[in-house]
Amino acid sequence: MLVGPVFAVLLCASLCGAETQIFRNAGFESPLGPENWSCSGCTGLQYGDDKVEGDYSMLAQGRQDDWAGPSYLLAYGTDVISGQTYDFQIYVKLLSGGSNQHEIKAVLSVTFSDGDKVYQQITSPTFIGQDDGWFKLTARATAQAYSKQVTEMRVYVAGPAAGVDVLVDRASLTESSIASLIHRGEILENPSFETALDSWQCSACTGVHYTADQHTGSAAMLARDRTAVSAGPFQDLYWGSSVRGGQCYLFNAYLKVLGSDTTTYYYTKAAIGLFFDDGSSKHLTIAKAFISGADGWKKMEGDVCMDSYTQAVDRVKLYISGPPAGVNFLTDDVFLHEVSATPYSSWRTEADARIEQLRKRNVKIRVNTPNVDHMEVQVVQTKAHFPFGSKVNVDKRGVPGFPANSKYREYFFDNFNWGVIGNKMKWTAVEKFEGIHDWSQADPAIDMMESRGVPIRGHCLSWASDNHVPNWLRQDPSNVEQKLFSRIDNAVSRYRGRVAHWDVNNEMLHGNFFVRESGSRQIRYDMFSRVKENDPNVVPFLNDFQIINTGASTQVSGTDVLLHYSLGTILPFLLRIVA
Ligand SMILES: *[C@@H]1O[C@H](CO)[C@@H](O)[C@H](O)[C@H]1NC(C)=O
């Protein structure tokens, strides 16, 4: 979705900056052993015949059960500290198991001094087959505090059926760079609904401490007898202490819609409601999700910044609402944390200081001219080197946009030196009928940008969510790969050497049309290769939203982040940590 002006920020392939590796022997290059990697319920070997990098990977052989796999002993309190958030990754490959899809997961096991043991899966459900080759498994998790003494903590990779040999390589465990920006400490009381619902209430509904189903732990909150769309769980917050003006907050929660209807998608949202003493109120949406009964537990997440209001705030609350009256839903594992590194109000001063330091240089100008008494030298900047782009809306029938609307056009050229055409290069716009390619609306805009020396990001070759593929393809997804490739061939070869970047499979972290219809995850790699075959010099991009605060990362040439201005506030310092 492209809403309002959008600009792109180039990211490092993973979050930049030096991060300290917590794992010893993270690349499996030195002999394995109890001080670093061993095999639980299996035999672990250094393996030289197949690896992601270096000379070795680790092979887990003779796995006795689906829980068996490579494991690493973590020193709780030293390697990982409670309240701190960590990023985990490991590359995994199945050496047997044929075409069957096997679950792979990373699990944290914690043993206590009284002998109790708990297991926590830290990765989302992931399935791979032998044909998938190396697969990168990632997780972000916050280390918990426990009420009992921890005697052993292990992280291990498990999942496939007993007997399936597993290779792992390039493991990594680092303190999350986002973590340093987040206040330690949950703002909400009873965020996992483990104890009675004293701090949570249900607005226009009945709230139930529900133990029959939960995302994690032993309970969730059920909102039933909902009498309005706005009905749902809420918790009172404290203005000035638990939430403050001029600060930003990260949020997530898991929701599950109950009932027999599994096909309707319900719009759900979480918001902070501010009620002022003059009787007015303000509702700031912090996260949205479309959830159907078929989704099971689904995560919603987002962020919001508070202004420093001039009116006195009487009451402030966090609430979750959405499905129509009568639809019951569960809520669990809510997270609301203040982002503390840079107060929202001071980001501009800091950004200006960085501009002074990073983008300005002293210039010496030597003028060779004979005997002049007085001379004035004027230096005029005609172009900025720093790439700064915008989406443009092109002309629609009868409505002049870009390039016909001269005010709009000149505003664009005065302010931006890269351009993205909002809709008219999309597959749905160009190929309304299969095999008939109509570029007549995009061409004039592209010609104009080209004539003014503005490089173009092509947007987008395909779009991974169902409602953004051409109708004819959705109705008949047979031979989807061939249809997709002919779209890529048509678009990329047409603008070879003219379009510098292409967004390839738009928002593919949020949709899976092509993977699902082709039955192959490989298709996503193949799309990128196909782009390069058509134009070896074009830079293919992954274009997505909500990737900074969710920690999703990518291995393609470039990533950019959509900023949906109309959907919320920008968190400039979140951009900073990845920019
Ligand atoms: C891993 O542990 C083994 C034995 O426990 C040891 O020989 C090896 O040097 C360790 N490697 C690293 C990098 O710590």
PDBQT file of the ligand as one rigid body, heavy atoms in Angstrom, charges set to zero:
ROOT
HETATM    1  C1  LIG A 601      34.324 -25.106  21.940  1.00  0.00    +0.000 C 
HETATM    2  O1  LIG A 601      34.455 -26.073  22.957  1.00  0.00    +0.000 OA
HETATM    3  C2  LIG A 601      35.501 -27.024  22.755  1.00  0.00    +0.000 C 
HETATM    4  C3  LIG A 601      35.519 -28.005  23.903  1.00  0.00    +0.000 C 
HETATM    5  O2  LIG A 601      34.536 -27.783  24.843  1.00  0.00    +0.000 OA
HETATM    6  C4  LIG A 601      36.833 -26.319  22.676  1.00  0.00    +0.000 C 
HETATM    7  O3  LIG A 601      37.844 -27.247  22.363  1.00  0.00    +0.000 OA
HETATM    8  C5  LIG A 601      36.778 -25.256  21.607  1.00  0.00    +0.000 C 
HETATM    9  O4  LIG A 601      37.981 -24.530  21.599  1.00  0.00    +0.000 OA
HETATM   10  C6  LIG A 601      35.611 -24.316  21.880  1.00  0.00    +0.000 C 
HETATM   11  N1  LIG A 601      35.589 -23.314  20.827  1.00  0.00    +0.000 N 
HETATM   12  C7  LIG A 601      35.389 -22.013  21.072  1.00  0.00    +0.000 C 
HETATM   13  C8  LIG A 601      35.499 -21.083  19.919  1.00  0.00    +0.000 C 
HETATM   14  O5  LIG A 601      35.157 -21.593  22.188  1.00  0.00    +0.000 OA
ENDROOT
TORSDOF 0
